[in-house]
């Protein structure tokens, strides 16, 4: 096996990898909030104000930078006033999007803010543009962030919170092209102008307003928003009511009716999944190119605020709850996405995995009966990669390309990697997507040498392997000793179907 050469100029730092690329998403959907994050104050499970503490502790280890809430589709039917004040007086609503279940509003604004404080994460609130009013959203901003005296400040104080919170990130609706109101891009742009205008900066809480963006490859949507939410002149100026726009992209290989099983799949399904995951590069390039035409100075941020795998629900579970298992294949999807994100660090300012607990490509699964908590393979990729947060990306040049294989009409590069440096240390992440073949990568580190090298690996006997309460560490990281020094850097051995991180101290040459 010949090694893949990869040249990294460690003394030429690229754009900083925004920590918010490692963001999360929690929707009122299935058992993400209720039964996941929030078990209620009467639960036997250790909790603080109803927030499950072992879930919080596990997530703190990921350095979660931000948490998006309350949806998703749910955001556009959520009325925040129903979720503040004494719990016994909060009205019950119906969650029409997700299983038609009754929502008692016991997890509302104060509970969400308490969760963010426990996690050490910044809140990212998705406002209701679809069925809400401009006033409602404007009041929510005032309730959360204003100091002094005002109707909303008084209400917040009555509800037990004296000081304002700091909430920078506000989503102006969600999927306005679909569940968020079935609008055209032009209609939505007009709505976003209004909602964005009346979401005010109170005091020094400067809002970062994120317009609801395109469905996957719909570049026309992005173009309309760029035109209508900015001011065209000699130089493009983003309007004061929009600082970023979003896009959603799920890795989905089947049809919406039959998306394929999370654990019962073949090698061909695995490769098709990797092809779909790798297309996130094309997607981000496409949207960035459109944005560059209007905003070459890159003042408007691109936010991928929903991404991840979407499989059929686990047999016997509520189809509206989107509960799926998570295998080594999902971990490789995550590793691949992060490599792409790092390469787009100059435009991509935030990304949010869908979703953090018990829904879609989750970090944590909890058992509804026993309460047992399981960390998924995807969790471990987030943990192993957390050193990239706020690090300077390092360009990786591949003089001989990457090994690849044909997948239907597509060609899949079976090795993926990215690198960054921070505080005198380098972190390189490498994935071998091949189901059966190992690969070696020669890291040619120019402009510095590396000492104190430590490597970890996430792999398993089978791509389908996953963690359960009975076998929680089937797919878990362990030290990797197959990294050797070479004249110009390091040779990293990547067993088939593996994700590896290599880190070390940099000494300038
Ligand atoms: O994450 C699940 C759903 O997927 C979200 O509610 C919606 O925005 C998207 O279609």
Boltz pocket constraint, residues with backbone or C-beta under 6 A from the ligand:
constraints:
  - pocket:
      binder: B
      contacts: [[A, 27], [A, 71], [A, 72], [A, 73], [A, 74], [A, 174], [A, 175], [A, 306], [A, 354], [A, 355], [A, 360]]
      max_distance: 6.0
